[in-house]
Amino acid sequence: MAKKKKNRPLSPRHHRMRRPARLHSARQWLASYSGTNVVRGYRKRYGVDWLCAVRELRQLGVEINPQYVAQLEVTMEQRRLERQRRKQQREGNGIEEHAIDSDDTFAYIAGYTSGGAPYGLTWEQWDGLEDDWEQLEDADSDEAS
């Protein structure tokens, strides 16, 4: 018998509202708001981002300092760029994990001993393998002809 799916409680109603319902509800909320930063309060109450809160508060007739809005836009752009940079860094780290590790002595470092000394294929062994691969490719091309 399958497990019964648990019902999770819904998020608060004011977080699930769309713009027309938020604007209607916010008229009453603004009358009773006693905080110092109305944009922050609106954003938290209705679960919208900063610029959406500014846009909707302006529609409701709230005066907002243009310098404050400009600073919000700069901050949002900086956050977007920072997220993008971190994403590229994560993707770049994934590539580095699969890259071949080498140094002056070893062409391929398979690992390190408990003392920290590397071990793997030396450059001479690597060159020997490349020669073997070339001979195999030449043999395969001769058989195909």
C-alpha positions as CSV (number, residue, x, y, z in Angstrom):
1,M,0.0,0.0,0.0
2,A,1.4,3.4,-1.0
3,K,2.2,6.0,1.6
4,K,-0.3,8.8,2.0
5,K,1.0,12.1,0.8
6,K,1.2,14.7,3.6
7,N,-0.6,17.9,3.1
8,R,1.6,20.9,3.7
9,P,0.1,24.1,4.9
10,L,-0.3,26.9,2.4
11,S,1.8,30.0,2.6
12,P,0.1,33.1,4.1
13,R,-2.7,34.5,1.9
14,H,-1.0,37.8,1.3
15,H,2.0,36.0,-0.2
16,R,-0.3,34.2,-2.7
17,M,-2.0,37.3,-4.0
18,R,-1.6,38.7,-7.5
19,R,-1.1,42.4,-8.1
20,P,-4.7,43.5,-8.2
21,A,-5.5,41.8,-4.9
22,R,-2.3,43.1,-3.4
23,L,-3.1,46.6,-4.3
24,H,-6.6,46.3,-2.9
25,S,-5.3,44.8,0.3
26,A,-2.4,47.2,0.6
27,R,-4.7,50.2,0.8
28,Q,-5.9,49.0,4.2
29,W,-2.4,47.8,5.3
30,L,-0.8,51.2,4.5
31,A,-3.3,53.0,6.8
32,S,-2.2,50.8,9.7
33,Y,1.5,50.5,8.9
34,S,3.7,52.0,11.7
35,G,7.2,51.1,10.5
36,T,9.9,53.4,9.2
37,N,10.6,51.8,5.8
38,V,7.4,51.3,3.9
39,V,9.1,49.6,0.9
40,R,10.8,47.0,3.1
41,G,7.5,46.4,5.0
42,Y,5.5,46.0,1.8
43,R,8.2,43.6,0.3
44,K,8.1,41.4,3.4
45,R,4.3,41.4,3.8
46,Y,3.5,40.6,0.2
47,G,6.5,38.5,-0.8
48,V,7.6,40.6,-3.7
49,D,11.0,42.0,-4.7
50,W,12.2,45.5,-4.0
51,L,11.5,47.0,-7.3
52,C,8.0,45.5,-7.5
53,A,7.3,46.9,-4.1
54,V,8.4,50.4,-5.2
55,R,6.3,50.1,-8.4
56,E,3.2,49.0,-6.5
57,L,3.6,51.6,-3.7
58,R,3.9,54.3,-6.4
59,Q,0.6,53.1,-7.9
60,L,-0.9,53.5,-4.5
61,G,0.3,57.1,-4.3
62,V,3.1,56.7,-1.8
63,E,6.0,59.2,-2.3
64,I,9.4,57.4,-2.5
65,N,12.7,59.2,-2.7
66,P,14.2,58.8,-6.2
67,Q,17.7,58.5,-4.8
68,Y,16.5,55.5,-2.7
69,V,15.0,53.9,-5.8
70,A,18.3,54.5,-7.8
71,Q,20.3,52.9,-4.9
72,L,17.9,49.9,-4.9
73,E,18.4,49.4,-8.7
74,V,22.2,49.5,-8.3
75,T,22.0,47.0,-5.5
76,M,19.8,44.7,-7.4
77,E,22.1,44.8,-10.4
78,Q,25.1,44.1,-8.2
79,R,23.4,41.1,-6.7
80,R,22.5,39.8,-10.1
81,L,26.1,40.2,-11.3
82,E,27.4,38.5,-8.1
83,R,25.1,35.5,-8.6
84,Q,26.2,35.3,-12.2
85,R,29.8,35.4,-11.2
86,R,29.4,32.7,-8.6
87,K,27.5,30.5,-11.1
88,Q,30.3,30.8,-13.6
89,Q,32.8,30.1,-10.9
90,R,30.9,26.9,-9.9
91,E,30.8,25.8,-13.5
92,G,34.5,26.6,-13.9
93,N,35.3,24.5,-10.8
94,G,33.5,21.6,-12.3
95,I,35.8,21.7,-15.3
96,E,38.9,21.9,-13.2
97,E,37.9,18.8,-11.2
98,H,38.1,16.8,-14.4
99,A,41.3,18.4,-15.7
100,I,44.5,16.4,-15.7
101,D,46.9,17.3,-12.9
102,S,50.6,17.5,-13.9
103,D,53.9,19.1,-13.0
104,D,57.5,19.1,-14.2
105,T,58.1,15.4,-13.4
106,F,54.7,13.8,-13.9
107,A,52.5,14.1,-17.0
108,Y,49.6,12.6,-15.0
109,I,49.4,12.8,-11.3
110,A,47.2,9.9,-10.1
111,G,47.4,10.9,-6.4
112,Y,49.6,11.7,-3.5
113,T,51.2,9.6,-0.8
114,S,50.5,10.2,2.9
115,G,53.8,12.2,3.0
116,G,52.6,14.4,0.2
117,A,54.7,13.1,-2.7
118,P,52.9,12.8,-6.0
119,Y,52.7,9.5,-8.0
120,G,51.6,8.7,-11.5
121,L,52.9,8.7,-15.1
122,T,56.2,10.4,-15.7
123,W,56.7,12.4,-18.9
124,E,58.9,9.6,-20.3
125,Q,56.2,7.0,-19.7
126,W,53.6,9.4,-21.2
127,D,55.7,9.8,-24.4
128,G,56.0,6.0,-24.6
129,L,52.2,5.8,-24.4
130,E,51.8,8.3,-27.2
131,D,54.2,6.4,-29.4
132,D,52.2,3.2,-28.7
133,W,49.0,5.0,-29.6
134,E,50.5,6.2,-32.9
135,Q,51.6,2.7,-33.7
136,L,48.1,1.4,-33.0
137,E,46.5,4.0,-35.1
138,D,48.9,3.3,-38.0
139,A,48.1,-0.5,-37.7
140,D,44.3,0.2,-37.7
141,S,44.6,2.4,-40.8
142,D,46.7,-0.3,-42.6
143,E,44.1,-3.0,-41.8
144,A,41.2,-0.7,-43.0
145,S,42.9,-0.2,-46.4
